Amino acid sequence: MERAISLAKLALGQVSPNPAVGAVIVKDDDIIGQGYTQPPGSSHAEIMALKEAGMRASGGVMYVTLEPCCHFGRTPPCTKAIIASGIKEVHAAITDPNPLVSGKGLKELESAGIKTVVGEHAEDASEIVESYIKFITTSRPFVTIKYAMSIDGKIAARTGDSKWISSDESRRYVLFLRYTTDAVMVGVNTVLTDDPQLTSRASIRGGVAKNQPLRVIVDATGRTPVTAKIFNTPGQVLMAVSDKIAAAQKKAYKKLGAEVLVLPAKKGLIDLGKLLSALGEKQITSVLVEGGASLLGSLCDNNLVDKAVVFVAPVIIGGDKARTAIGGKGADKVVNSLKLERVKTKRSDSDMMITGYIGRK
């Protein structure tokens, strides 16, 4: 199963809205077939493993990170192929939350006389498909916020300079996060201050990313300049605006190839819940939010964040006017703060990377 999980990670970033899955077939203590999910419309992990195993699959044991599908989608059901192959036993790390599957795949295998086992390395397998699980159960994408700060909680000096708080290794990891997500989101102030490209320049397997994430700019009144770098780099751009945007600016964005999505706004703030629902309708299963403070604060205030990835650098910036990462209203009392659960810490060169999941209020 550990090998299957490693294979599943190779599919991250290239198979959405399908889940990234890995599969391994073992017979007589030897691996005879293995594979991972291919892009939508192509083979699932189980089929890739069965193709490699060929006739030797009969009597073998399959280890797969997610319950095999049992319905017709872009491809036929994996359960049918598993049964036809003569596999005698299937170990699934977790069941599929998709109502079309959800235990039905395992039941079909059992009805065909195949022994099933569930639960091995379930936590690791769940983390790989956490975006898929959120999307398939809520129709909204999984939201991860990411920021780097000094040890005294600043994301920039009082002048606005922020290059670079985090280490080279931490910034490379951010490229990996972009590679594995469907969309990267920032607020207009981040565009005005940093003029970012928001692209992923590397893939898990090395080289240039095959697919670029959708870049989403939250900009109620259309302050993003048409000369911004984001319009001149690979990948699609979506401008999330309100009805306060000037018609000429809206037309200019469309001329640059960007999609303009008009959403409700209150006191100059886009309705982020509606934005996430709209992204879900586009089958965006995951969003990485990289700033700024107003956008991150609004997401936190509205309890729309699922996960946080924070890089803490061993520097002290200081200054009453130096910016902090999270704006918005914030908690009225410490006891009402958003709580991180399942927290992990890891060294990232000189930085400390902290990840955790936001507990729901």
N, C-alpha and C positions, 0 to 999 in steps of 0.2 A: 504493500500500500504506500510506503514511503516513496518508492520509485514512481508509482502512479501519480502521487502528489507533485513530484518534481516535473513530471511530464505535463501535468495540467498547467503549471506555471508558464510553460512555453507557449501556451495558447492565449495568455492574457494580452489584452489590447487589440486582438485581431479577429475575434469571433462574436462580438456583441451583435445582437442582443442575446445570442446563445450563451450558455455557461461554458467556462473553460474547464474541461474535463480531461483526466488522464486515465489510461487503461493499460493493464499488464496481464498477460496470460502465462501461467506457469504449468509445466508438466514435468513430472519426474525431477523436481527441484531445479529445473532449468527454465529461464525466460524464453518462450518461443514466439511471443508476439507482444508488441507494445505500440502505443500511439496516443495522440492527443487531438482534441477537437480542431477541425479545419474551418476555414471561413464559411459563413452562412451559405447554405446550398450544397456544401461539400460534406464529406464523411464525418461522422461523430467519432469520438475516441475509440469506442468499442469496435466499430467497423474497421478502423485503421489497424487495430490490434489483431482482429480476426483475419484480415487480408494478409498480414505478415505471417501469422501462424499457419494459415492454409489448412490442409487436411489434418495436420498435427493437433489442431485445436480440440478434436474429439477426445473427451476424457480429461481435458484440462480444467484448470481453475482460473477464473477471471477476477482480477482486483480492479475496481473502478471507483473513482472518487465521488461519483454521483449516481443515484439510481438510474438504470437504463430506461430510456423513453419507450413508451408503448403506444404512441399515437403517430399518425401521419402528419408531418409538417412539411418542411422543404424536402425532407428525406424520409424514407420508410422507417418504421419502428425498429430500434436496436434489439428489442426483445425477440423479435421474429428471427433475426439473424443469429442471435446467441443460441436460441433453441435449435435452429437448423444445423448449427455447427457441431453439436454434440457436447458442448461445455457441460460439465457435471456439477459445478459449484460456482456461485458468484458472490464475491464480497463487495459490498457497497459501503463507502465511508458514511454517507448520509442519504436520506430519502430526498426526493425532488419535491419542493413545495408547490410546484406547478399543479393546479387542480386536475389537469389532464393526465398527470402521472401519479404523484403523491401516494405511493404504496401500491398502485395498480401494476406498475412494472414488475415489482418484486413478486406480487401475487401471481402474475401471469407466468413468471419463471417457475415458481413453486408448483403451479398447476401442471406444468410440463415435466415435473419430476426433478427439477434443478434445486439443489440446496442453496439457500441464501443466508448470508450473514451481514448484519448491519452494525456500524458504530466504530470501526477501527479508524483511528486518527480523525475522528469527526470534527474536532475543533480546527485542525489545520485545513481540512477540506472545506469547511464552512467559510473560513476566511477568504479562500480563493474565489468563492462564488457569492460573497456577501452582497455585491451589487446586484447580481441576478436575483437573489432571494428578496431583496428590498423591492426591486422593480416588479417581479412576478406577483408579489403579494399586495402591493400598494399602487402600482402603475406610475410610481414616481422614482426618479433616480436616487441612488445612494450618494449622499453629500459628504465630502471630506474637505475640511478646511486645513490649509497649510500656511505656516508662516515661520520666519526666523526672527529671533530676538536676542538682545544682549542679556546678560545675567541679571540686569536690573530692569528687564521688561520693556526695553525700547526697540522699535523696529527701524528707527532712523535717528540721525542727529537732529538738533534743532533747526539746521539749515535744510533738512529734507534729504541729505545724503545718506544712502544706505548700502553703498557698494564697498566692500562686501561684508556683511555681518557674519554670514555663514561660511563654512569652509568649502573648498573645491569639491570634496567628497559629498558634502551635503547637497550642493547644487547639482551634482551629477545624479544623485538619487531623485531629485525633483524631476529631472528629465525622464527617469524611469516611471515615476508616478504619472506623468503626462502620457507616457506611452501606453500605460495600462488603463487609462480612463477614456471615456467617450467624449467628454467635454471639459474644457478649462474655462473658468469664469473669473472675471475681475470687474471692479467698479471703474467708472470713468476717471476718477482721481488717480488710480494706478496707471492708467494709460497716459494721462497728462504728465505725471511725474516721471515714470520710468520708460515709457514708449516701448513696451515689451513685444516680443514676437509670439510668445506662448506656444511655441512648437516643441515637438520632441525630436531631438537630433540624434537619437540612438535607440536601438531596440534591445530586447532581452538577449537576442542571439547575436548581437553585434551589428554594425552597419547602420544604415539610415532607417528610420521607422517607416513601415509600409503604409500605414494609415496615420494621418494627423488627426488629433482631436478637434472637435468643433470648438472654436473660440467664441465665448459669449461675453459681450460687454454690456454691463448694466448701466444705462445712461439715459435717464428720464427725459432730458431736454435736448439731447444731441450735441453735447459739447466735444465729443471725440473728433479731432481734426481729420480731414480726408487724407492728410499726408502721413498718418500714423503707420508705423512699420507693419502693424498687424494686417493691413490691407494688401501688402506687397509680399507676403510670404505664403507658402503652400498651406492649403486647408481652407475650410469654409468658416466664415464669420457670421455670427448672429448678433444683431443689435437689439437689445431689449429696451424699448423706449415707452414713453407715455404719449398721450394725445397732445401734450404740450410741445412736442417737437415741431419745428418749422417744416413746412411741406418741401421746401427747397433742400433742406438738409437730409430729409428722408429720401428724397429722390437721388441725392448725391451718393448716399450709402449704397442704394440699390445699383447705381451705375458702376460702383466699384465691385459689384458681385456679392455684396453682403445681403443677408436676409434681414428684414426689419420686422420685428414683432412688437406690435402695440399692445400694451398691457395696462390695467388699472393702476393708478398711483394715488397715494395719499400723503399730503405734505411733502411732495417731491420725492417720495420713496416708492419704487416699483413694488407691486404686490409679488413678493418672491414665491409665495405658495402657488400662485397662478403661473408664474414662470416655470417652476419645477414641473407642474402638471403638463404644461405645454411641451416641455422637453421630453417628458415621459411619452407623450403622444407621438413624438418623433423617434421613439424607441431608443432614447438616450438612457442608459441604465446607470451611469455613474458621472458625477461632476466633481472636479477638483477646483476648489475656490482658493485663489491665491492673494486675495486682497481687494480693496483696502479695508481700513478699519470700519468705515461706515457700513460696507456690505457685510463684513464678517459679523459686526454687531447686530445688524438687522436680522441675519440668519439665526444668530444665537437667541435674540429676543423673541423670535417667533418659533423657537424650538424646531428648527429645520435642519440641524446638523446631526450627522450620524457618527462621524469620526474626526479626530483631530490628529494632525502630524505636526509637531512643533520642534524646531531646532533651537537649542539654547547654546549660544556662543559664550566663551569665557572672556568677555569684554564688558567693561562698564562705560556706558555712554553718558548717563546723567542728563540733567537739564529739565526744568519744569515744562519747557515747551517741546521737548523731544516727544515724538509720537509713540503711542502704544498700539498693540496689534488689534485689539477689539474695542470698537466704539459702541454706538447705540445707547440705549437706556441702561442696560446692565441690571444686575440683581440689586434689590433694595436692601437685602440683608445677606450676609455670607451664607446663612443656612439655606437661602433660596438660589444659590449659585448652581450652574450646570455642573454635574458631577461626571468625572471620567471613570469609566469602568474598564476592567481587563487591560490595565495599563502595562505597557512594556517600555523599557528604556534600553538604549543601545548607543555605543560610542560611534560617532561619525567623524573620524579624524579628531580634531580638537573639540568638536561640538558634542552635545548630548542630544540624541533624538528621542523624543517622548511621543508615543502613540497611545491612543485610548479611544474608547467608544463613549458617546454621550448618552447618559442615562436619561430616559424620558421622564418629564415632570408628571 
